[in-house]
Amino acid sequence: MKVLLSDLRQDVLRILSWYGYPGAEADAIADVLLYAQIRGSNQGVVKLTGKGMPRNLQAGEIEVVRETPVSTLVDGHGNAGIVVMNWATERCLAKAQSAGIGLVGTFNTCTSTGAIGYYATKLALGGYLGFAFSGSPPTVCPYGSYEPIFGTNPISVGIPTTAEPLVLDMATAAITWFGLIEAHMAGRQIVPGAAYDASGCPTTDPEAAMHGAIRTFDRGHKSSGLSMIVEILTGPLVSASCGRPGEAAGNLGNLVAALDPGLLADTGRFRAETSQLIGRIRQARPLPPATEVLVPGEREERIADESLRAGTIEIDEHLYTELKRIAVLNKE
């Protein structure tokens, strides 16, 4: 169904207020959720359904626990992942502006950071190569097993060009946890081969997959290895949990980095040559039945541009009905 973006944002803010977030935090979380939603990502407003994202009443002040001229380690003290990751991205930008490199790790956050392309894009818009990695509770099995050990472990890279940044944003899992939730709410099956049930049998039932394990994106050893690397970067490196059931829920970790391309290359030439490569890819001969070749993030940006121009967005009816139900609670 189609709804006004302004109405959807108001519903999101009303729900976040009901969950206990003050104005500035609610606005920051809404920005990230709607960034994902208008790009057709399942990292959007679905995060407000089910158990949702209630604010941790025991959350403390975000604290710097280790710092150098180029790096910061942050204790999120139980704050929402999006709030902490926004803070970390700003600190990362400041480090890069003064030293050419910024590296910020976070631990002890209690909810998802949302679509991490949001943070990589912010860094790339600042003129830096932006990198973001996000940890999550164990829901994904390593290759050769059906035991959930990894998170869905997304990676995002933002690269400045002569036009809009090039942004890769991908989970290392075949489907995200919230993709399972969306499919379950809509009564849809998931694609074959994406998950196992609790007994290790392949399943297309999203509910059975929630009690089993998601597979990595190529169902093989390469994506499993990549997921393991993200687990390490967002676990031991930043003092967060690592593959242990139960512990992750209160100690999620993230890593964000910024690199000034001028440290290694002429900045203007770097941007120009990156843009030329993008142009060559777009002009590559498409393999039928495709009619064009796209670069990472291009399809999502087209969807977002269309929604922003129209001021409306297509959203699953079941999802929107649930959002409205939760939003109404804040009026009672």
Backbone hydrogen bonds, N-H to C=O, Kabsch-Sander energy under -0.5 kcal/mol:
donor,donor_aa,acceptor,acceptor_aa,energy
3,V,313,I,-2.4
5,L,311,G,-2.5
8,L,4,L,-2.3
9,R,5,L,-2.5
10,Q,6,S,-1.9
11,D,7,D,-2.3
12,V,8,L,-2.5
13,L,9,R,-2.8
14,R,10,Q,-2.2
15,I,11,D,-2.3
16,L,12,V,-2.5
17,S,13,L,-2.2
18,W,14,R,-2.0
19,Y,15,I,-2.0
20,G,17,S,-1.3
21,Y,16,L,-2.4
26,A,22,P,-2.8
27,D,23,G,-2.5
28,A,24,A,-2.1
29,I,25,E,-2.5
30,A,26,A,-2.7
31,D,27,D,-2.3
32,V,28,A,-1.6
33,L,29,I,-2.6
34,L,30,A,-2.7
35,Y,31,D,-1.9
36,A,32,V,-1.7
37,Q,33,L,-2.3
38,I,34,L,-2.5
39,R,36,A,-1.1
40,G,37,Q,-1.6
41,S,36,A,-2.4
44,G,41,S,-0.6
47,K,44,G,-1.9
48,L,45,V,-2.1
49,T,46,V,-1.8
52,G,49,T,-2.4
55,R,19,Y,-2.5
57,L,55,R,-0.6
59,A,56,N,-1.8
60,G,77,H,-2.4
63,E,75,D,-2.4
65,V,63,E,-0.6
65,V,73,L,-2.6
66,R,73,L,-1.2
68,T,71,S,-2.5
72,T,103,L,-2.1
73,L,66,R,-2.9
74,V,105,G,-2.8
75,D,63,E,-3.1
76,G,74,V,-0.7
76,G,107,F,-3.4
78,G,108,N,-2.8
79,N,76,G,-1.8
82,I,112,S,-0.8
84,V,80,A,-2.3
85,M,81,G,-2.9
86,N,82,I,-2.2
87,W,83,V,-1.8
88,A,84,V,-2.8
89,T,85,M,-2.3
90,E,86,N,-2.0
91,R,87,W,-2.1
92,C,88,A,-2.5
93,L,89,T,-2.3
94,A,90,E,-2.0
95,K,91,R,-2.2
96,A,92,C,-2.3
97,Q,93,L,-2.4
98,S,94,A,-1.3
99,A,95,K,-2.7
100,G,96,A,-2.1
102,G,258,A,-2.5
103,L,70,V,-1.8
104,V,256,V,-3.0
105,G,72,T,-2.3
106,T,254,N,-2.6
107,F,74,V,-2.1
109,T,252,L,-1.2
110,C,79,N,-1.6
116,I,114,G,-0.6
118,Y,115,A,-1.8
119,Y,116,I,-0.6
120,A,116,I,-1.8
121,T,117,G,-2.5
122,K,118,Y,-1.6
123,L,119,Y,-2.0
124,A,120,A,-2.3
125,L,121,T,-2.7
126,G,122,K,-0.9
127,G,124,A,-1.8
128,Y,123,L,-2.0
129,L,259,L,-3.0
130,G,128,Y,-0.6
130,G,158,G,-2.8
131,F,257,A,-2.7
132,A,156,S,-2.5
133,F,255,L,-2.6
134,S,154,P,-1.5
135,G,253,G,-2.6
139,T,150,F,-2.7
140,V,150,F,-2.7
141,C,214,I,-2.5
145,S,142,P,-1.9
149,I,140,V,-2.8
150,F,140,V,-2.5
155,I,170,M,-3.0
156,S,132,A,-2.3
157,V,168,L,-2.3
158,G,130,G,-2.8
159,I,166,L,-2.8
161,T,163,A,-0.5
162,T,271,R,-0.7
166,L,159,I,-2.6
167,V,165,P,-0.6
167,V,296,P,-0.7
168,L,157,V,-2.7
169,D,167,V,-0.5
170,M,155,I,-2.7
172,T,152,T,-1.8
173,A,152,T,-0.7
174,A,215,R,-3.3
180,L,176,T,-1.5
181,I,177,W,-1.8
182,E,178,F,-2.5
183,A,179,G,-2.2
184,H,180,L,-2.6
185,M,181,I,-2.6
186,A,182,E,-2.1
187,G,183,A,-0.7
187,G,184,H,-0.7
188,R,183,A,-2.8
190,I,204,T,-2.6
194,A,191,V,-1.4
196,Y,213,A,-3.2
197,D,201,C,-2.6
200,G,197,D,-1.9
203,T,195,A,-2.1
209,A,205,D,-2.2
210,M,206,P,-1.6
211,H,207,E,-0.9
211,H,208,A,-0.5
212,G,209,A,-0.9
213,A,196,Y,-1.9
214,I,139,T,-2.9
215,R,194,A,-2.9
217,F,172,T,-1.9
219,R,216,T,-1.7
224,S,220,G,-1.3
225,G,221,H,-2.1
226,L,222,K,-2.0
227,S,223,S,-2.5
228,M,224,S,-1.9
229,I,225,G,-1.9
230,V,226,L,-2.0
231,E,227,S,-2.1
232,I,228,M,-1.8
233,L,229,I,-2.5
234,T,230,V,-2.2
235,G,232,I,-0.8
237,L,232,I,-2.0
238,V,235,G,-1.0
239,S,236,P,-0.9
240,A,235,G,-2.6
241,S,251,N,-2.2
247,E,244,R,-0.7
247,E,245,P,-0.6
248,A,244,R,-1.1
250,G,247,E,-1.2
251,N,248,A,-1.4
252,L,109,T,-2.5
254,N,106,T,-1.9
255,L,133,F,-2.4
256,V,104,V,-2.5
257,A,131,F,-2.6
258,A,102,G,-2.7
259,L,129,L,-2.0
260,D,100,G,-2.9
263,L,260,D,-2.1
264,L,261,P,-1.5
265,A,261,P,-2.3
270,F,266,D,-2.8
271,R,267,T,-2.5
272,A,268,G,-2.3
273,E,269,R,-3.1
274,T,270,F,-2.3
275,S,271,R,-2.3
276,Q,272,A,-2.2
277,L,273,E,-2.1
278,I,274,T,-2.2
279,G,275,S,-2.2
280,R,276,Q,-2.3
281,I,277,L,-2.3
282,R,278,I,-2.3
283,Q,279,G,-1.6
284,A,281,I,-1.2
290,A,287,L,-1.8
293,V,282,R,-0.6
298,E,295,V,-2.1
301,E,297,G,-2.2
302,R,298,E,-2.0
303,I,299,R,-1.9
304,A,300,E,-2.4
305,D,301,E,-2.8
306,E,302,R,-2.2
307,S,303,I,-2.1
308,L,304,A,-2.8
309,R,305,D,-2.4
310,A,306,E,-2.0
311,G,307,S,-2.3
312,T,307,S,-0.9
313,I,3,V,-2.5
315,I,1,M,-3.3
320,Y,316,D,-2.6
321,T,317,E,-2.4
322,E,318,H,-1.8
323,L,319,L,-2.3
324,K,320,Y,-2.6
325,R,321,T,-1.9
326,I,322,E,-2.2
327,A,323,L,-2.8
328,V,324,K,-2.2
329,L,325,R,-1.0
330,N,326,I,-0.7
330,N,327,A,-0.9
331,K,328,V,-1.7
332,E,328,V,-0.7
332,E,329,L,-0.7
